[in-house]
Amino acid sequence: MSEYSFNEEQASKADDFANRLDTSGAYVGVFTKAFGTKSQSGTEGITLEFDTGSAGKAEVTLWTRKEDGEPAFGMNFLQSIMMMLGLRGLKSTSGKVDQWDNDAGKRVEQDGEVFPELLNRRIGLVLQKELLTKRSGGDSYRMNVYGVFHHESKLTASEIKERKVQPAKLDKLLHSLKDKDSRKANAEPAQPSMVVTSAPTGTY
């Protein structure tokens, strides 16, 4: 028999849909979760919970290594994140992971690999909203990483490498950014609003 204690704070979060980030744009925030994940095909990745504070949270996955060990496209974004955070390497440790379990049909806590060095340090991400069709029908969406930038200077990784002092690529990224429509019956993608916001927590 299961037993539960009442938690008013958790109860109030049940209808907090506004806390989910749902607009393509540039954001400054911190990672509050970072854990290893693997697709059914064997591709490895890191799932990140990104908290912007007032603008909400988003869960994104960077697919970093293919089944054969070759780098996947998400590796470029991970390397950019490491540059912004001043990390020369990144190692996982054993820890508890809260993620979706297909067999259970819900989120469950499991043993997994976590990346504490990525957590609670401010960073800038450009996020793209991707519109999807649920298996059961109806529309859904997810947020994907579209770019990475320094939270203060707004410089991208290539600009830092080239010792630039004036950011230019972030504006170009934002001008090219629009929602991606991956629904079965594709509609014309809407041009999103572009925002930059700061997280109230986390240090660089």
C-alpha positions in Angstrom: 0.0 0.0 0.0 1.3 3.5 -0.9 1.3 6.4 1.4 1.5 10.1 0.5 1.9 13.3 2.6 0.3 16.5 1.4 2.7 19.0 -0.1 1.1 22.4 -0.9 4.0 23.6 -3.1 3.8 20.5 -5.3 0.0 20.8 -5.5 0.2 24.4 -6.7 2.5 23.3 -9.6 -0.1 21.0 -11.1 -1.7 23.8 -13.1 1.5 25.9 -13.6 1.5 25.6 -17.4 3.0 29.0 -17.7 6.2 27.7 -16.2 6.9 25.8 -19.5 9.0 27.8 -21.9 7.1 27.7 -25.3 8.6 30.5 -27.4 11.6 30.4 -29.8 14.2 32.9 -28.8 17.4 33.7 -26.9 17.4 33.1 -23.2 19.8 33.3 -20.2 19.4 30.7 -17.5 21.0 27.8 -15.6 20.9 24.0 -16.0 19.2 22.5 -13.0 19.4 18.9 -14.3 21.9 17.2 -16.6 21.9 13.5 -17.1 22.9 10.9 -19.7 20.3 9.4 -22.1 20.3 6.9 -24.9 17.9 6.5 -27.9 16.4 3.2 -29.0 18.9 3.2 -31.9 21.8 3.5 -29.4 22.6 7.2 -29.9 24.0 8.8 -26.7 23.1 12.2 -25.4 22.7 14.5 -22.5 19.3 15.7 -21.4 19.3 19.2 -19.7 16.6 21.0 -17.8 17.1 24.7 -18.5 15.6 27.2 -16.1 15.4 30.9 -17.2 13.6 32.0 -14.1 10.7 34.3 -15.0 10.4 33.0 -18.6 10.0 29.4 -17.5 11.8 26.1 -18.0 12.6 23.8 -20.9 13.9 20.3 -21.2 16.3 19.8 -24.1 18.4 16.8 -25.3 21.7 17.1 -27.1 22.5 13.9 -29.1 26.3 13.7 -28.9 27.5 10.3 -30.1 26.1 7.9 -32.7 25.8 4.1 -32.1 29.2 3.7 -33.9 30.9 6.2 -31.6 31.0 9.0 -34.3 30.0 12.5 -33.1 26.4 13.5 -33.6 25.4 17.1 -34.3 24.6 17.8 -30.7 28.3 17.4 -29.8 29.0 20.8 -31.3 26.5 22.4 -28.9 27.9 20.5 -26.0 31.4 21.7 -26.8 30.1 25.3 -27.0 28.5 24.9 -23.6 31.7 23.6 -22.2 33.6 26.6 -23.6 31.1 29.1 -22.1 31.4 27.4 -18.7 35.2 27.1 -18.9 35.2 23.3 -18.8 38.2 21.5 -20.3 36.5 18.1 -19.8 33.3 16.7 -18.6 32.8 13.5 -16.7 29.6 11.9 -15.4 29.0 10.4 -12.0 26.4 8.0 -10.8 23.2 9.6 -9.5 19.4 9.5 -9.5 17.7 10.5 -12.7 14.0 11.6 -13.1 12.9 10.7 -16.6 10.1 9.2 -18.7 9.7 5.5 -18.6 7.8 4.1 -21.6 6.9 0.8 -19.9 5.6 2.6 -16.8 3.9 5.4 -18.8 5.1 8.1 -16.4 8.2 9.8 -15.1 10.2 7.7 -12.6 13.4 8.0 -10.6 16.1 5.7 -11.9 19.8 5.1 -11.3 21.7 6.9 -14.1 24.7 9.1 -15.0 24.6 12.8 -14.1 26.8 15.8 -15.0 27.1 18.1 -11.9 29.7 20.4 -13.5 27.0 21.7 -15.8 24.6 22.8 -13.1 23.7 26.2 -11.7 26.0 28.2 -13.9 24.6 31.0 -16.1 24.7 30.4 -19.8 22.9 31.7 -22.9 20.9 29.4 -25.2 18.9 30.1 -28.4 16.0 27.7 -28.3 13.8 26.7 -31.2 10.2 25.5 -30.7 9.5 22.3 -32.8 5.8 21.5 -33.4 5.0 17.8 -33.2 2.0 15.4 -33.5 1.3 13.2 -30.6 0.9 9.5 -31.1 -2.6 9.7 -29.7 -3.3 12.7 -32.0 -3.3 16.4 -31.4 -0.5 18.8 -31.3 2.5 19.0 -29.0 5.9 20.6 -29.1 9.5 20.4 -27.8 12.3 22.9 -27.4 15.6 22.3 -29.2 19.0 24.0 -28.9 19.6 26.3 -31.9 22.6 28.2 -30.6 24.8 28.9 -27.5 26.2 32.2 -26.4 28.0 33.8 -23.4 25.4 35.1 -21.0 27.1 38.5 -20.5 29.1 39.3 -23.6 26.6 37.6 -26.0 29.6 36.2 -27.9 29.3 32.8 -29.6 32.0 30.1 -29.4 33.5 30.9 -32.8 33.6 34.6 -31.9 35.4 33.8 -28.6 37.8 31.6 -30.5 38.5 34.4 -33.0 39.0 36.9 -30.1 36.1 39.1 -31.2 34.9 41.7 -28.7 31.7 42.8 -30.4 29.0 40.1 -30.8 27.4 39.7 -34.2 26.4 36.1 -34.7 23.6 36.1 -32.1 21.6 38.7 -33.9 22.1 36.7 -37.2 20.9 33.5 -35.4 17.8 35.3 -34.2 17.0 36.7 -37.6 17.0 33.2 -39.1 15.1 31.7 -36.2 11.5 30.5 -36.6 9.4 27.6 -35.3 10.1 24.3 -36.9 6.9 22.4 -37.9 7.3 18.6 -37.8 3.6 17.8 -37.5 2.2 15.2 -39.9 0.1 17.8 -41.6 2.6 20.5 -41.8 1.4 24.1 -41.5 3.4 27.2 -42.4 5.7 27.9 -39.4 4.9 31.1 -37.5 7.6 33.7 -36.9 8.2 33.7 -33.2 9.0 36.6 -30.9 12.6 36.9 -29.8 13.5 37.6 -26.2 16.5 37.7 -24.0 15.9 37.1 -20.3 18.1 36.6 -17.3 17.8 33.9 -14.6 17.6 35.1 -11.0 19.8 32.2 -9.8 23.2 30.6 -10.8 26.6 32.1 -11.2 29.2 31.9 -14.0 
